[in-house]
Amino acid sequence: MDKEAIEKIEKAGKIAQEIVKYAHDIIKPGVKLIDIAWKVDDKILELGAKPAFPLNLSINEIAAH
């Protein structure tokens, strides 16, 4: 793997870590899932990345596929 690819992977990892922290801050009782999804998508763009696919959220351990 070349240096540029490694740097991109490291950047993506740092952004993912920041997004997880951000999500913990905005997820509160009563906040609509759609509002969380929009805010997380906006934050990803703000940090200079682009989501690979739309954000999917679930209120429990069951997710649609």
N, C-alpha and C positions, 0 to 999 in steps of 0.2 A: 504494500500500500504506500502511495507516495505521500509526501509531507502535506500537500494541499488537502488531500482526502482526510488525513488524520486531523488537521485543523478544523475542517468542516464538521467532523464527527464530534470533536471536543466542544465546538461552539453549540451544536445541537444539544449536547448533553447539558451544558450550562443553562441554555434557554429552558430546557425541560425541567431542570431543577428549580429554576426561578418560577416557572409556571405552576409547579406543584405548591410552592410556598404561597404564591398569589392566590391560588384556588382555595387553600386553607383559610385565607383571610376573608374571602368574599362569600364562602358557603356558610350560610346561617339559616336557622329555621325561618320559614316563610318566604325565602327568596325563590323565585320561580326558576326552574331548570333552564328555560330558554334565556333568561337574563344572565345566568351563570355562563351558559354556552357562548353568548355574544361577547361577554366581557373577557372570557378566556381567549376566544379567537382574536379579539382586538388586541389583547396583550401580546399574543404571539407575533402579530404583525408589528406592533410597536417595538418589539425587541429585535426586529430585523429578520424574522423567519417567516415561513409560509406553511400553513397547515397542509399536511399531505392528504387529509380527508376531513370531512366535517366532524366536529366534536360530537361524541355520543355520551349521554349521561343516563344513569339508572338510579332509581331510588332504593334499590336493594342489590343483591348479588346476581340477579337475573338480567341478562341483556339479550336484545334481539340480534339475530345474525342474518 
